[in-house]
Amino acid sequence: MLDYDVVKKLTGPIEPVGETHTDGHRYENLRGTIELIELLLVDITEVAHSMSRAGLRAARFLRKTEGELKEHNES
């Protein structure tokens, strides 16, 4: 998944390692990653309102993601 690798290089690591200085940088990376995901979800939501093939695919993705998040929060 080449695009994933590119995005990860641009956003930087987000996993904390237990070192204050490093974790501070990674927290900022996490904030940026979350902001990027929020913007992408808005884009996908706008497409999901279309009845085209892309709209149906976007809507399916959003429903699946919602279900996975609910399942994760319940465990």
PQR file with spaces between the fields and no chain letter, atoms N, CA, C, O and H, PARSE charges and radii, in Angstrom:
ATOM       1  N    MET     1       0.855   -1.168    0.000 -0.4000 1.5000
ATOM       2  CA   MET     1       0.000    0.000    0.000 -0.0000 2.0000
ATOM       3  C    MET     1       0.905    1.236    0.000  0.5500 1.7000
ATOM       4  O    MET     1       1.210    1.793    1.055 -0.5500 1.4000
ATOM       5  N    LEU     2       1.312    1.640   -1.150 -0.4000 1.5000
ATOM       6  CA   LEU     2       2.276    2.722   -1.311 -0.0000 2.0000
ATOM       7  C    LEU     2       1.775    4.036   -0.734  0.5500 1.7000
ATOM       8  O    LEU     2       2.540    4.738   -0.072 -0.5500 1.4000
ATOM       9  H    LEU     2       1.065    1.188   -2.006  0.4000 1.0000
ATOM      10  N    ASP     3       0.522    4.391   -0.961 -0.4000 1.5000
ATOM      11  CA   ASP     3      -0.002    5.658   -0.455 -0.0000 2.0000
ATOM      12  C    ASP     3       0.062    5.712    1.071  0.5500 1.7000
ATOM      13  O    ASP     3       0.353    6.765    1.637 -0.5500 1.4000
ATOM      14  H    ASP     3      -0.099    3.820   -1.498  0.4000 1.0000
ATOM      15  N    TYR     4      -0.200    4.617    1.727 -0.4000 1.5000
ATOM      16  CA   TYR     4      -0.118    4.548    3.185 -0.0000 2.0000
ATOM      17  C    TYR     4       1.294    4.883    3.651  0.5500 1.7000
ATOM      18  O    TYR     4       1.479    5.671    4.579 -0.5500 1.4000
ATOM      19  H    TYR     4      -0.436    3.761    1.267  0.4000 1.0000
ATOM      20  N    ASP     5       2.273    4.289    3.011 -0.4000 1.5000
ATOM      21  CA   ASP     5       3.667    4.529    3.392 -0.0000 2.0000
ATOM      22  C    ASP     5       4.039    5.996    3.210  0.5500 1.7000
ATOM      23  O    ASP     5       4.752    6.564    4.038 -0.5500 1.4000
ATOM      24  H    ASP     5       2.123    3.650    2.257  0.4000 1.0000
ATOM      25  N    VAL     6       3.563    6.606    2.141 -0.4000 1.5000
ATOM      26  CA   VAL     6       3.854    8.028    1.886 -0.0000 2.0000
ATOM      27  C    VAL     6       3.231    8.889    2.979  0.5500 1.7000
ATOM      28  O    VAL     6       3.882    9.786    3.514 -0.5500 1.4000
ATOM      29  H    VAL     6       2.984    6.145    1.469  0.4000 1.0000
ATOM      30  N    VAL     7       1.972    8.617    3.309 -0.4000 1.5000
ATOM      31  CA   VAL     7       1.287    9.402    4.342 -0.0000 2.0000
ATOM      32  C    VAL     7       1.980    9.226    5.684  0.5500 1.7000
ATOM      33  O    VAL     7       2.170   10.204    6.406 -0.5500 1.4000
ATOM      34  H    VAL     7       1.443    7.888    2.874  0.4000 1.0000
ATOM      35  N    LYS     8       2.357    8.015    6.030 -0.4000 1.5000
ATOM      36  CA   LYS     8       3.054    7.770    7.290 -0.0000 2.0000
ATOM      37  C    LYS     8       4.373    8.543    7.356  0.5500 1.7000
ATOM      38  O    LYS     8       4.736    9.054    8.415 -0.5500 1.4000
ATOM      39  H    LYS     8       2.202    7.221    5.443  0.4000 1.0000
ATOM      40  N    LYS     9       5.089    8.633    6.238 -0.4000 1.5000
ATOM      41  CA   LYS     9       6.329    9.394    6.226 -0.0000 2.0000
ATOM      42  C    LYS     9       6.054   10.882    6.393  0.5500 1.7000
ATOM      43  O    LYS     9       6.822   11.592    7.042 -0.5500 1.4000
ATOM      44  H    LYS     9       4.793    8.218    5.377  0.4000 1.0000
ATOM      45  N    LEU    10       4.956   11.353    5.805 -0.4000 1.5000
ATOM      46  CA   LEU    10       4.620   12.777    5.914 -0.0000 2.0000
ATOM      47  C    LEU    10       4.112   13.146    7.301  0.5500 1.7000
ATOM      48  O    LEU    10       4.449   14.212    7.818 -0.5500 1.4000
ATOM      49  H    LEU    10       4.333   10.776    5.278  0.4000 1.0000
ATOM      50  N    THR    11       3.308   12.284    7.908 -0.4000 1.5000
ATOM      51  CA   THR    11       2.723   12.605    9.210 -0.0000 2.0000
ATOM      52  C    THR    11       3.651   12.254   10.364  0.5500 1.7000
ATOM      53  O    THR    11       3.561   12.856   11.434 -0.5500 1.4000
ATOM      54  H    THR    11       3.035   11.418    7.488  0.4000 1.0000
ATOM      55  N    GLY    12       4.530   11.301   10.162 -0.4000 1.5000
ATOM      56  CA   GLY    12       5.469   10.904   11.202 -0.0000 2.0000
ATOM      57  C    GLY    12       4.879    9.884   12.154  0.5500 1.7000
ATOM      58  O    GLY    12       3.670    9.651   12.146 -0.5500 1.4000
ATOM      59  H    GLY    12       4.603   10.812    9.293  0.4000 1.0000
ATOM      60  N    PRO    13       5.723    9.273   12.978 -0.5600 1.5000
ATOM      61  CA   PRO    13       5.265    8.249   13.920  0.2800 2.0000
ATOM      62  C    PRO    13       4.366    8.857   15.000  0.5500 1.7000
ATOM      63  O    PRO    13       4.546   10.006   15.402 -0.5500 1.4000
ATOM      64  N    ILE    14       3.404    8.070   15.457 -0.4000 1.5000
ATOM      65  CA   ILE    14       2.457    8.549   16.477 -0.0000 2.0000
ATOM      66  C    ILE    14       2.494    7.719   17.755  0.5500 1.7000
ATOM      67  O    ILE    14       1.909    8.118   18.761 -0.5500 1.4000
ATOM      68  H    ILE    14       3.257    7.137   15.130  0.4000 1.0000
ATOM      69  N    GLU    15       3.161    6.587   17.734 -0.4000 1.5000
ATOM      70  CA   GLU    15       3.170    5.703   18.896 -0.0000 2.0000
ATOM      71  C    GLU    15       4.088    6.270   19.984  0.5500 1.7000
ATOM      72  O    GLU    15       5.250    6.567   19.706 -0.5500 1.4000
ATOM      73  H    GLU    15       3.636    6.263   16.917  0.4000 1.0000
ATOM      74  N    PRO    16       3.587    6.424   21.222 -0.5600 1.5000
ATOM      75  CA   PRO    16       4.440    6.900   22.310  0.2800 2.0000
ATOM      76  C    PRO    16       5.500    5.850   22.661  0.5500 1.7000
ATOM      77  O    PRO    16       5.281    4.648   22.511 -0.5500 1.4000
ATOM      78  N    VAL    17       6.649    6.335   23.129 -0.4000 1.5000
ATOM      79  CA   VAL    17       7.751    5.429   23.480 -0.0000 2.0000
ATOM      80  C    VAL    17       8.193    5.578   24.924  0.5500 1.7000
ATOM      81  O    VAL    17       9.081    4.855   25.375 -0.5500 1.4000
ATOM      82  H    VAL    17       6.828    7.312   23.250  0.4000 1.0000
ATOM      83  N    GLY    18       7.581    6.517   25.665 -0.4000 1.5000
ATOM      84  CA   GLY    18       7.930    6.678   27.070 -0.0000 2.0000
ATOM      85  C    GLY    18       9.029    7.681   27.339  0.5500 1.7000
ATOM      86  O    GLY    18       9.519    7.767   28.465 -0.5500 1.4000
ATOM      87  H    GLY    18       6.860    7.104   25.299  0.4000 1.0000
ATOM      88  N    GLU    19       9.428    8.439   26.338 -0.4000 1.5000
ATOM      89  CA   GLU    19      10.420    9.496   26.513 -0.0000 2.0000
ATOM      90  C    GLU    19       9.718   10.831   26.275  0.5500 1.7000
ATOM      91  O    GLU    19       9.131   11.038   25.213 -0.5500 1.4000
ATOM      92  H    GLU    19       9.030    8.368   25.423  0.4000 1.0000
ATOM      93  N    THR    20       9.772   11.723   27.235 -0.4000 1.5000
ATOM      94  CA   THR    20       8.994   12.959   27.210 -0.0000 2.0000
ATOM      95  C    THR    20       9.188   13.746   25.923  0.5500 1.7000
ATOM      96  O    THR    20       8.207   14.138   25.291 -0.5500 1.4000
ATOM      97  H    THR    20      10.249   11.555   28.098  0.4000 1.0000
ATOM      98  N    HIS    21      10.411   13.981   25.529 -0.4000 1.5000
ATOM      99  CA   HIS    21      10.684   14.789   24.339 -0.0000 2.0000
ATOM     100  C    HIS    21      10.117   14.121   23.076  0.5500 1.7000
ATOM     101  O    HIS    21       9.423   14.754   22.281 -0.5500 1.4000
ATOM     102  H    HIS    21      11.208   13.662   26.043  0.4000 1.0000
ATOM     103  N    THR    22      10.427   12.845   22.914 -0.4000 1.5000
ATOM     104  CA   THR    22       9.952   12.097   21.744 -0.0000 2.0000
ATOM     105  C    THR    22       8.438   12.009   21.748  0.5500 1.7000
ATOM     106  O    THR    22       7.800   12.206   20.713 -0.5500 1.4000
ATOM     107  H    THR    22      10.991   12.331   23.560  0.4000 1.0000
ATOM     108  N    ASP    23       7.856   11.716   22.907 -0.4000 1.5000
ATOM     109  CA   ASP    23       6.402   11.592   22.988 -0.0000 2.0000
ATOM     110  C    ASP    23       5.711   12.909   22.685  0.5500 1.7000
ATOM     111  O    ASP    23       4.607   12.911   22.140 -0.5500 1.4000
ATOM     112  H    ASP    23       8.374   11.556   23.747  0.4000 1.0000
ATOM     113  N    GLY    24       6.339   14.037   23.029 -0.4000 1.5000
ATOM     114  CA   GLY    24       5.766   15.340   22.696 -0.0000 2.0000
ATOM     115  C    GLY    24       5.662   15.528   21.186  0.5500 1.7000
ATOM     116  O    GLY    24       4.651   16.022   20.686 -0.5500 1.4000
ATOM     117  H    GLY    24       7.235   14.036   23.472  0.4000 1.0000
ATOM     118  N    HIS    25       6.705   15.135   20.463 -0.4000 1.5000
ATOM     119  CA   HIS    25       6.687   15.216   19.001 -0.0000 2.0000
ATOM     120  C    HIS    25       5.643   14.260   18.422  0.5500 1.7000
ATOM     121  O    HIS    25       4.910   14.602   17.494 -0.5500 1.4000
ATOM     122  H    HIS    25       7.526   14.734   20.869  0.4000 1.0000
ATOM     123  N    ARG    26       5.595   13.078   18.981 -0.4000 1.5000
ATOM     124  CA   ARG    26       4.644   12.084   18.466 -0.0000 2.0000
ATOM     125  C    ARG    26       3.202   12.492   18.756  0.5500 1.7000
ATOM     126  O    ARG    26       2.303   12.190   17.972 -0.5500 1.4000
ATOM     127  H    ARG    26       6.191   12.800   19.735  0.4000 1.0000
ATOM     128  N    TYR    27       2.980   13.172   19.869 -0.4000 1.5000
ATOM     129  CA   TYR    27       1.639   13.677   20.162 -0.0000 2.0000
ATOM     130  C    TYR    27       1.229   14.702   19.103  0.5500 1.7000
ATOM     131  O    TYR    27       0.087   14.699   18.643 -0.5500 1.4000
ATOM     132  H    TYR    27       3.711   13.418   20.506  0.4000 1.0000
ATOM     133  N    GLU    28       2.148   15.568   18.721 -0.4000 1.5000
ATOM     134  CA   GLU    28       1.847   16.545   17.663 -0.0000 2.0000
ATOM     135  C    GLU    28       1.585   15.830   16.337  0.5500 1.7000
ATOM     136  O    GLU    28       0.712   16.240   15.572 -0.5500 1.4000
ATOM     137  H    GLU    28       3.076   15.571   19.094  0.4000 1.0000
ATOM     138  N    ASN    29       2.337   14.768   16.066 -0.4000 1.5000
ATOM     139  CA   ASN    29       2.081   13.959   14.874 -0.0000 2.0000
ATOM     140  C    ASN    29       0.679   13.345   14.933  0.5500 1.7000
ATOM     141  O    ASN    29      -0.029   13.297   13.927 -0.5500 1.4000
ATOM     142  H    ASN    29       3.046   14.436   16.687  0.4000 1.0000
ATOM     143  N    LEU    30       0.291   12.878   16.118 -0.4000 1.5000
ATOM     144  CA   LEU    30      -1.046   12.306   16.294 -0.0000 2.0000
ATOM     145  C    LEU    30      -2.124   13.354   16.015  0.5500 1.7000
ATOM     146  O    LEU    30      -3.116   13.073   15.343 -0.5500 1.4000
ATOM     147  H    LEU    30       0.866   12.917   16.935  0.4000 1.0000
ATOM     148  N    ARG    31      -1.921   14.554   16.533 -0.4000 1.5000
ATOM     149  CA   ARG    31      -2.893   15.630   16.282 -0.0000 2.0000
ATOM     150  C    ARG    31      -3.036   15.893   14.787  0.5500 1.7000
ATOM     151  O    ARG    31      -4.150   16.051   14.288 -0.5500 1.4000
ATOM     152  H    ARG    31      -1.115   14.782   17.079  0.4000 1.0000
ATOM     153  N    GLY    32      -1.925   15.941   14.080 -0.4000 1.5000
ATOM     154  CA   GLY    32      -1.954   16.153   12.637 -0.0000 2.0000
ATOM     155  C    GLY    32      -2.622   15.009   11.897  0.5500 1.7000
ATOM     156  O    GLY    32      -3.369   15.227   10.944 -0.5500 1.4000
ATOM     157  H    GLY    32      -1.020   15.812   14.486  0.4000 1.0000
ATOM     158  N    THR    33      -2.348   13.786   12.341 -0.4000 1.5000
ATOM     159  CA   THR    33      -2.952   12.613   11.719 -0.0000 2.0000
ATOM     160  C    THR    33      -4.466   12.630   11.905  0.5500 1.7000
ATOM     161  O    THR    33      -5.213   12.338   10.971 -0.5500 1.4000
ATOM     162  H    THR    33      -1.741   13.609   13.116  0.4000 1.0000
ATOM     163  N    ILE    34      -4.917   12.972   13.111 -0.4000 1.5000
ATOM     164  CA   ILE    34      -6.350   13.046   13.382 -0.0000 2.0000
ATOM     165  C    ILE    34      -6.998   14.124   12.518  0.5500 1.7000
ATOM     166  O    ILE    34      -8.075   13.909   11.961 -0.5500 1.4000
ATOM     167  H    ILE    34      -4.311   13.209   13.869  0.4000 1.0000
ATOM     168  N    GLU    35      -6.356   15.271   12.403 -0.4000 1.5000
ATOM     169  CA   GLU    35      -6.903   16.347   11.568 -0.0000 2.0000
ATOM     170  C    GLU    35      -7.020   15.893   10.110  0.5500 1.7000
ATOM     171  O    GLU    35      -8.020   16.173    9.450 -0.5500 1.4000
ATOM     172  H    GLU    35      -5.481   15.445   12.855  0.4000 1.0000
ATOM     173  N    LEU    36      -6.007   15.198    9.614 -0.4000 1.5000
ATOM     174  CA   LEU    36      -6.043   14.682    8.251 -0.0000 2.0000
ATOM     175  C    LEU    36      -7.199   13.701    8.072  0.5500 1.7000
ATOM     176  O    LEU    36      -7.931   13.774    7.085 -0.5500 1.4000
ATOM     177  H    LEU    36      -5.195   14.970   10.151  0.4000 1.0000
ATOM     178  N    ILE    37      -7.361   12.789    9.018 -0.4000 1.5000
ATOM     179  CA   ILE    37      -8.442   11.798    8.932 -0.0000 2.0000
ATOM     180  C    ILE    37      -9.797   12.484    8.968  0.5500 1.7000
ATOM     181  O    ILE    37     -10.698   12.103    8.221 -0.5500 1.4000
ATOM     182  H    ILE    37      -6.766   12.730    9.820  0.4000 1.0000
ATOM     183  N    GLU    38      -9.958   13.490    9.821 -0.4000 1.5000
ATOM     184  CA   GLU    38     -11.223   14.221    9.875 -0.0000 2.0000
ATOM     185  C    GLU    38     -11.550   14.852    8.528  0.5500 1.7000
ATOM     186  O    GLU    38     -12.688   14.774    8.065 -0.5500 1.4000
ATOM     187  H    GLU    38      -9.225   13.800   10.427  0.4000 1.0000
ATOM     188  N    LEU    39     -10.560   15.475    7.899 -0.4000 1.5000
ATOM     189  CA   LEU    39     -10.786   16.104    6.598 -0.0000 2.0000
ATOM     190  C    LEU    39     -11.123   15.065    5.529  0.5500 1.7000
ATOM     191  O    LEU    39     -11.997   15.288    4.691 -0.5500 1.4000
ATOM     192  H    LEU    39      -9.636   15.538    8.275  0.4000 1.0000
ATOM     193  N    LEU    40     -10.427   13.933    5.563 -0.4000 1.5000
ATOM     194  CA   LEU    40     -10.714   12.875    4.601 -0.0000 2.0000
ATOM     195  C    LEU    40     -12.108   12.291    4.810  0.5500 1.7000
ATOM     196  O    LEU    40     -12.802   11.977    3.843 -0.5500 1.4000
ATOM     197  H    LEU    40      -9.717   13.751    6.244  0.4000 1.0000
ATOM     198  N    LEU    41     -12.522   12.143    6.075 -0.4000 1.5000
ATOM     199  CA   LEU    41     -13.870   11.635    6.343 -0.0000 2.0000
ATOM     200  C    LEU    41     -14.940   12.598    5.842  0.5500 1.7000
ATOM     201  O    LEU    41     -15.986   12.165    5.357 -0.5500 1.4000
ATOM     202  H    LEU    41     -11.959   12.397    6.861  0.4000 1.0000
ATOM     203  N    VAL    42     -14.689   13.897    5.956 -0.4000 1.5000
ATOM     204  CA   VAL    42     -15.630   14.882    5.400 -0.0000 2.0000
ATOM     205  C    VAL    42     -15.719   14.695    3.896  0.5500 1.7000
ATOM     206  O    VAL    42     -16.816   14.693    3.336 -0.5500 1.4000
ATOM     207  H    VAL    42     -13.840   14.249    6.350  0.4000 1.0000
ATOM     208  N    ASP    43     -14.581   14.539    3.236 -0.4000 1.5000
ATOM     209  CA   ASP    43     -14.582   14.315    1.787 -0.0000 2.0000
ATOM     210  C    ASP    43     -15.382   13.068    1.424  0.5500 1.7000
ATOM     211  O    ASP    43     -16.197   13.096    0.502 -0.5500 1.4000
ATOM     212  H    ASP    43     -13.691   14.540    3.691  0.4000 1.0000
ATOM     213  N    ILE    44     -15.150   11.980    2.148 -0.4000 1.5000
ATOM     214  CA   ILE    44     -15.844   10.719    1.869 -0.0000 2.0000
ATOM     215  C    ILE    44     -17.343   10.869    2.131  0.5500 1.7000
ATOM     216  O    ILE    44     -18.161   10.346    1.376 -0.5500 1.4000
ATOM     217  H    ILE    44     -14.488   11.958    2.897  0.4000 1.0000
ATOM     218  N    THR    45     -17.700   11.580    3.198 -0.4000 1.5000
ATOM     219  CA   THR    45     -19.111   11.795    3.515 -0.0000 2.0000
ATOM     220  C    THR    45     -19.807   12.567    2.406  0.5500 1.7000
ATOM     221  O    THR    45     -20.947   12.262    2.058 -0.5500 1.4000
ATOM     222  H    THR    45     -17.035   12.005    3.812  0.4000 1.0000
ATOM     223  N    GLU    46     -19.135   13.556    1.851 -0.4000 1.5000
ATOM     224  CA   GLU    46     -19.721   14.315    0.746 -0.0000 2.0000
ATOM     225  C    GLU    46     -19.957   13.422   -0.461  0.5500 1.7000
ATOM     226  O    GLU    46     -20.987   13.545   -1.125 -0.5500 1.4000
ATOM     227  H    GLU    46     -18.208   13.804    2.134  0.4000 1.0000
ATOM     228  N    VAL    47     -19.032   12.534   -0.756 -0.4000 1.5000
ATOM     229  CA   VAL    47     -19.202   11.600   -1.874 -0.0000 2.0000
ATOM     230  C    VAL    47     -20.333   10.624   -1.574  0.5500 1.7000
ATOM     231  O    VAL    47     -21.070   10.230   -2.478 -0.5500 1.4000
ATOM     232  H    VAL    47     -18.196   12.434   -0.217  0.4000 1.0000
ATOM     233  N    ALA    48     -20.472   10.232   -0.310 -0.4000 1.5000
ATOM     234  CA   ALA    48     -21.487    9.250    0.077 -0.0000 2.0000
ATOM     235  C    ALA    48     -22.906    9.749   -0.185  0.5500 1.7000
ATOM     236  O    ALA    48     -23.833    8.945   -0.276 -0.5500 1.4000
ATOM     237  H    ALA    48     -19.873   10.552    0.424  0.4000 1.0000
ATOM     238  N    HIS    49     -23.085   11.050   -0.306 -0.4000 1.5000
ATOM     239  CA   HIS    49     -24.412   11.593   -0.579 -0.0000 2.0000
ATOM     240  C    HIS    49     -24.798   11.451   -2.049  0.5500 1.7000
ATOM     241  O    HIS    49     -25.923   11.778   -2.425 -0.5500 1.4000
ATOM     242  H    HIS    49     -22.332   11.703   -0.232  0.4000 1.0000
ATOM     243  N    SER    50     -23.895   10.975   -2.868 -0.4000 1.5000
ATOM     244  CA   SER    50     -24.161   10.764   -4.286 -0.0000 2.0000
ATOM     245  C    SER    50     -24.728    9.359   -4.478  0.5500 1.7000
ATOM     246  O    SER    50     -24.411    8.447   -3.714 -0.5500 1.4000
ATOM     247  H    SER    50     -22.981   10.710   -2.563  0.4000 1.0000
ATOM     248  N    MET    51     -25.555    9.191   -5.483 -0.4000 1.5000
ATOM     249  CA   MET    51     -26.111    7.867   -5.773 -0.0000 2.0000
ATOM     250  C    MET    51     -25.244    7.114   -6.781  0.5500 1.7000
ATOM     251  O    MET    51     -25.608    6.027   -7.229 -0.5500 1.4000
ATOM     252  H    MET    51     -25.813    9.932   -6.103  0.4000 1.0000
ATOM     253  N    SER    52     -24.117    7.685   -7.128 -0.4000 1.5000
ATOM     254  CA   SER    52     -23.222    7.027   -8.075 -0.0000 2.0000
ATOM     255  C    SER    52     -22.542    5.827   -7.421  0.5500 1.7000
ATOM     256  O    SER    52     -22.685    5.590   -6.221 -0.5500 1.4000
ATOM     257  H    SER    52     -23.822    8.568   -6.764  0.4000 1.0000
ATOM     258  N    ARG    53     -21.815    5.091   -8.219 -0.4000 1.5000
ATOM     259  CA   ARG    53     -21.076    3.941   -7.705 -0.0000 2.0000
ATOM     260  C    ARG    53     -20.114    4.385   -6.604  0.5500 1.7000
ATOM     261  O    ARG    53     -19.970    3.703   -5.589 -0.5500 1.4000
ATOM     262  H    ARG    53     -21.700    5.283   -9.194  0.4000 1.0000
ATOM     263  N    ALA    54     -19.454    5.532   -6.806 -0.4000 1.5000
ATOM     264  CA   ALA    54     -18.535    6.051   -5.792 -0.0000 2.0000
ATOM     265  C    ALA    54     -19.281    6.391   -4.510  0.5500 1.7000
ATOM     266  O    ALA    54     -18.791    6.133   -3.411 -0.5500 1.4000
ATOM     267  H    ALA    54     -19.571    6.086   -7.630  0.4000 1.0000
ATOM     268  N    GLY    55     -20.466    6.971   -4.655 -0.4000 1.5000
ATOM     269  CA   GLY    55     -21.269    7.316   -3.482 -0.0000 2.0000
ATOM     270  C    GLY    55     -21.669    6.094   -2.682  0.5500 1.7000
ATOM     271  O    GLY    55     -21.618    6.100   -1.452 -0.5500 1.4000
ATOM     272  H    GLY    55     -20.864    7.181   -5.548  0.4000 1.0000
ATOM     273  N    LEU    56     -22.064    5.052   -3.379 -0.4000 1.5000
ATOM     274  CA   LEU    56     -22.446    3.810   -2.696 -0.0000 2.0000
ATOM     275  C    LEU    56     -21.244    3.190   -1.996  0.5500 1.7000
ATOM     276  O    LEU    56     -21.362    2.682   -0.881 -0.5500 1.4000
ATOM     277  H    LEU    56     -22.106    5.047   -4.379  0.4000 1.0000
ATOM     278  N    ARG    57     -20.089    3.233   -2.651 -0.4000 1.5000
ATOM     279  CA   ARG    57     -18.867    2.690   -2.037 -0.0000 2.0000
ATOM     280  C    ARG    57     -18.477    3.492   -0.807  0.5500 1.7000
ATOM     281  O    ARG    57     -18.087    2.924    0.213 -0.5500 1.4000
ATOM     282  H    ARG    57     -19.993    3.646   -3.557  0.4000 1.0000
ATOM     283  N    ALA    58     -18.583    4.818   -0.903 -0.4000 1.5000
ATOM     284  CA   ALA    58     -18.248    5.681    0.234 -0.0000 2.0000
ATOM     285  C    ALA    58     -19.194    5.419    1.403  0.5500 1.7000
ATOM     286  O    ALA    58     -18.754    5.347    2.550 -0.5500 1.4000
ATOM     287  H    ALA    58     -18.900    5.279   -1.731  0.4000 1.0000
ATOM     288  N    ALA    59     -20.478    5.277    1.124 -0.4000 1.5000
ATOM     289  CA   ALA    59     -21.461    5.018    2.184 -0.0000 2.0000
ATOM     290  C    ALA    59     -21.180    3.679    2.857  0.5500 1.7000
ATOM     291  O    ALA    59     -21.271    3.567    4.080 -0.5500 1.4000
ATOM     292  H    ALA    59     -20.836    5.335    0.192  0.4000 1.0000
ATOM     293  N    ARG    60     -20.840    2.665    2.068 -0.4000 1.5000
ATOM     294  CA   ARG    60     -20.506    1.348    2.625 -0.0000 2.0000
ATOM     295  C    ARG    60     -19.285    1.449    3.537  0.5500 1.7000
ATOM     296  O    ARG    60     -19.261    0.864    4.620 -0.5500 1.4000
ATOM     297  H    ARG    60     -20.766    2.755    1.074  0.4000 1.0000
ATOM     298  N    PHE    61     -18.277    2.193    3.094 -0.4000 1.5000
ATOM     299  CA   PHE    61     -17.069    2.383    3.900 -0.0000 2.0000
ATOM     300  C    PHE    61     -17.398    3.059    5.228  0.5500 1.7000
ATOM     301  O    PHE    61     -16.906    2.641    6.277 -0.5500 1.4000
ATOM     302  H    PHE    61     -18.296    2.669    2.215  0.4000 1.0000
ATOM     303  N    LEU    62     -18.228    4.100    5.187 -0.4000 1.5000
ATOM     304  CA   LEU    62     -18.571    4.824    6.414 -0.0000 2.0000
ATOM     305  C    LEU    62     -19.340    3.933    7.384  0.5500 1.7000
ATOM     306  O    LEU    62     -19.087    3.965    8.588 -0.5500 1.4000
ATOM     307  H    LEU    62     -18.627    4.439    4.335  0.4000 1.0000
ATOM     308  N    ARG    63     -20.287    3.130    6.864 -0.4000 1.5000
ATOM     309  CA   ARG    63     -21.035    2.209    7.737 -0.0000 2.0000
ATOM     310  C    ARG    63     -20.104    1.176    8.367  0.5500 1.7000
ATOM     311  O    ARG    63     -20.213    0.876    9.556 -0.5500 1.4000
ATOM     312  H    ARG    63     -20.493    3.104    5.886  0.4000 1.0000
ATOM     313  N    LYS    64     -19.189    0.633    7.563 -0.4000 1.5000
ATOM     314  CA   LYS    64     -18.241   -0.364    8.070 -0.0000 2.0000
ATOM     315  C    LYS    64     -17.342    0.254    9.144  0.5500 1.7000
ATOM     316  O    LYS    64     -17.107   -0.352   10.190 -0.5500 1.4000
ATOM     317  H    LYS    64     -19.100    0.876    6.597  0.4000 1.0000
ATOM     318  N    THR    65     -16.851    1.444    8.881 -0.4000 1.5000
ATOM     319  CA   THR    65     -15.976    2.124    9.836 -0.0000 2.0000
ATOM     320  C    THR    65     -16.718    2.418   11.128  0.5500 1.7000
ATOM     321  O    THR    65     -16.166    2.241   12.214 -0.5500 1.4000
ATOM     322  H    THR    65     -17.042    1.936    8.032  0.4000 1.0000
ATOM     323  N    GLU    66     -17.958    2.864   11.023 -0.4000 1.5000
ATOM     324  CA   GLU    66     -18.770    3.133   12.214 -0.0000 2.0000
ATOM     325  C    GLU    66     -18.945    1.855   13.034  0.5500 1.7000
ATOM     326  O    GLU    66     -18.808    1.884   14.257 -0.5500 1.4000
ATOM     327  H    GLU    66     -18.406    3.008   10.141  0.4000 1.0000
ATOM     328  N    GLY    67     -19.243    0.738   12.377 -0.4000 1.5000
ATOM     329  CA   GLY    67     -19.405   -0.533   13.079 -0.0000 2.0000
ATOM     330  C    GLY    67     -18.129   -0.977   13.770  0.5500 1.7000
ATOM     331  O    GLY    67     -18.168   -1.459   14.902 -0.5500 1.4000
ATOM     332  H    GLY    67     -19.354    0.713   11.384  0.4000 1.0000
ATOM     333  N    GLU    68     -17.003   -0.818   13.097 -0.4000 1.5000
ATOM     334  CA   GLU    68     -15.729   -1.212   13.699 -0.0000 2.0000
ATOM     335  C    GLU    68     -15.394   -0.340   14.904  0.5500 1.7000
ATOM     336  O    GLU    68     -14.872   -0.840   15.900 -0.5500 1.4000
ATOM     337  H    GLU    68     -16.971   -0.426   12.178  0.4000 1.0000
ATOM     338  N    LEU    69     -15.686    0.950   14.825 -0.4000 1.5000
ATOM     339  CA   LEU    69     -15.429    1.839   15.957 -0.0000 2.0000
ATOM     340  C    LEU    69     -16.326    1.494   17.144  0.5500 1.7000
ATOM     341  O    LEU    69     -15.870    1.497   18.287 -0.5500 1.4000
ATOM     342  H    LEU    69     -16.110    1.356   14.016  0.4000 1.0000
ATOM     343  N    LYS    70     -17.587    1.200   16.879 -0.4000 1.5000
ATOM     344  CA   LYS    70     -18.502    0.805   17.954 -0.0000 2.0000
ATOM     345  C    LYS    70     -18.017   -0.486   18.611  0.5500 1.7000
ATOM     346  O    LYS    70     -17.998   -0.603   19.836 -0.5500 1.4000
ATOM     347  H    LYS    70     -17.957    1.198   15.950  0.4000 1.0000
ATOM     348  N    GLU    71     -17.627   -1.450   17.781 -0.4000 1.5000
ATOM     349  CA   GLU    71     -17.149   -2.729   18.310 -0.0000 2.0000
ATOM     350  C    GLU    71     -15.898   -2.529   19.159  0.5500 1.7000
ATOM     351  O    GLU    71     -15.754   -3.141   20.218 -0.5500 1.4000
ATOM     352  H    GLU    71     -17.642   -1.355   16.786  0.4000 1.0000
ATOM     353  N    HIS    72     -15.001   -1.676   18.694 -0.4000 1.5000
ATOM     354  CA   HIS    72     -13.762   -1.399   19.434 -0.0000 2.0000
ATOM     355  C    HIS    72     -14.073   -0.740   20.784  0.5500 1.7000
ATOM     356  O    HIS    72     -13.461   -1.074   21.799 -0.5500 1.4000
ATOM     357  H    HIS    72     -15.118   -1.178   17.834  0.4000 1.0000
ATOM     358  N    ASN    73     -15.017    0.185   20.789 -0.4000 1.5000
ATOM     359  CA   ASN    73     -15.369    0.885   22.033 -0.0000 2.0000
ATOM     360  C    ASN    73     -16.088   -0.019   23.029  0.5500 1.7000
ATOM     361  O    ASN    73     -16.035    0.228   24.234 -0.5500 1.4000
ATOM     362  H    ASN    73     -15.514    0.457   19.965  0.4000 1.0000
ATOM     363  N    GLU    74     -16.758   -1.059   22.544 -0.4000 1.5000
ATOM     364  CA   GLU    74     -17.471   -1.972   23.436 -0.0000 2.0000
ATOM     365  C    GLU    74     -16.547   -2.995   24.061  0.5500 1.7000
ATOM     366  O    GLU    74     -16.894   -3.599   25.076 -0.5500 1.4000
ATOM     367  H    GLU    74     -16.801   -1.259   21.565  0.4000 1.0000
ATOM     368  N    SER    75     -15.376   -3.202   23.476 -0.4000 1.5000
ATOM     369  CA   SER    75     -14.471   -4.232   24.018 -0.0000 2.0000
ATOM     370  C    SER    75     -13.534   -3.666   25.054  0.5500 1.7000
ATOM     371  O    SER    75     -12.711   -4.397   25.607 -0.5500 1.4000
ATOM     372  H    SER    75     -15.095   -2.711   22.651  0.4000 1.0000
